[in-house]
């Protein structure tokens, strides 16, 4: 029978306590060439006849892991990438919703032309009230310049 390493399987960890009896390996009486067609019988450890203790072992290992500070170190290492991933997922979801809303608006028969007309009316009104006279243009450019400097942190 091939070993676990020959079959590409990971080797099992060494037992914490040596058993007094060696496990028995029995092969079923079939003509199968499968390396997994074997039965492993492991006798119980000598000691009290209580539960196996796996739960207590798991709990103690988890308590040791939490007490060692490894969880906090892992969180500190992964916090920035997790936040970046969450922001990326949020942006993708927002773009999907935005594309859905725009697609729904595009499918309405009169809405795209109506929105274009509203845009042209707003632009012409803005141009007439803010761009015709030079003093209005200067005030508008001064306002935009101060907003830009404030945005850049210089004003």
MIDO-317191 format. One line per 4 residues: for each residue x, y, z of C-alpha. Coordinates in steps of 0.5 Angstrom, whole numbers. Example, Ala and Ser with C-alpha at 12.3 -4.5 7.8 and 13.67 -1.06 7.14 Angstrom:
2
25,-9,16 ~ 27,-2,14
This chain:
155
0,0,0 ~ 3,7,-2 ~ 4,12,4 ~ 1,18,5
7,22,1 ~ 7,18,-5 ~ -1,19,-6 ~ 0,26,-5
-4,27,2 ~ -1,31,7 ~ 2,27,13 ~ -2,27,19
1,30,25 ~ 4,26,31 ~ 0,24,36 ~ 1,28,43
1,22,47 ~ 4,15,45 ~ -1,10,45 ~ 1,3,48
-2,-1,43 ~ 0,0,35 ~ -6,1,31 ~ -9,-4,26
-9,-3,19 ~ -14,-8,15 ~ -15,-8,8 ~ -22,-10,5
-23,-16,1 ~ -24,-13,-5 ~ -20,-13,-12 ~ -20,-5,-11
-13,-2,-13 ~ -15,5,-9 ~ -10,7,-4 ~ -16,9,0
-19,2,1 ~ -16,1,8 ~ -19,1,15 ~ -15,4,20
-17,2,27 ~ -14,6,33 ~ -15,3,40 ~ -17,8,45
-12,11,50 ~ -11,8,57 ~ -14,13,62 ~ -21,15,65
-27,13,61 ~ -30,20,60 ~ -30,24,54 ~ -25,24,49
-23,31,51 ~ -23,34,44 ~ -27,40,46 ~ -23,42,52
-16,41,47 ~ -20,46,42 ~ -22,51,47 ~ -15,51,51
-12,52,44 ~ -16,58,42 ~ -15,61,49 ~ -8,61,48
-8,64,41 ~ -13,69,43 ~ -8,71,49 ~ -2,71,45
-4,77,42 ~ -3,74,35 ~ -10,76,33 ~ -9,83,35
-3,83,30 ~ -7,80,25 ~ -12,85,25 ~ -7,91,25
-4,88,19 ~ -11,87,15 ~ -14,93,17 ~ -12,97,12
-13,92,6 ~ -20,90,9 ~ -22,98,9 ~ -19,99,2
-23,92,0 ~ -30,95,3 ~ -29,102,0 ~ -28,98,-7
-34,94,-6 ~ -38,100,-4 ~ -36,104,-10 ~ -37,98,-15
-44,97,-12 ~ -46,105,-12 ~ -44,105,-20 ~ -48,99,-21
-54,102,-18 ~ -52,109,-22 ~ -52,105,-28 ~ -59,102,-27
-62,108,-25 ~ -59,111,-32 ~ -61,105,-36 ~ -68,106,-33
-69,113,-34 ~ -66,112,-41 ~ -71,107,-43 ~ -77,112,-42
-79,115,-48 ~ -79,123,-47 ~ -74,123,-41 ~ -67,124,-45
-70,129,-49 ~ -73,133,-44 ~ -67,133,-39 ~ -63,135,-45
-68,141,-46 ~ -67,143,-39 ~ -60,143,-39 ~ -60,148,-45
-65,152,-41 ~ -61,152,-35 ~ -54,154,-39 ~ -57,159,-43
-60,162,-37 ~ -53,162,-33 ~ -50,165,-39 ~ -55,171,-39
-55,173,-32 ~ -47,171,-31 ~ -43,172,-37 ~ -46,178,-41
-43,184,-37 ~ -36,184,-35 ~ -37,186,-28 ~ -41,180,-27
-36,175,-31 ~ -30,178,-26 ~ -34,177,-20 ~ -36,170,-22
-28,169,-24 ~ -26,172,-17 ~ -31,167,-14 ~ -29,161,-17
-22,163,-16 ~ -23,164,-9 ~ -27,157,-8 ~ -21,153,-12
-16,156,-7 ~ -20,154,-1 ~ -21,147,-4 ~ -13,147,-5
-12,149,2 ~ -9,156,1 ~ -14,161,2
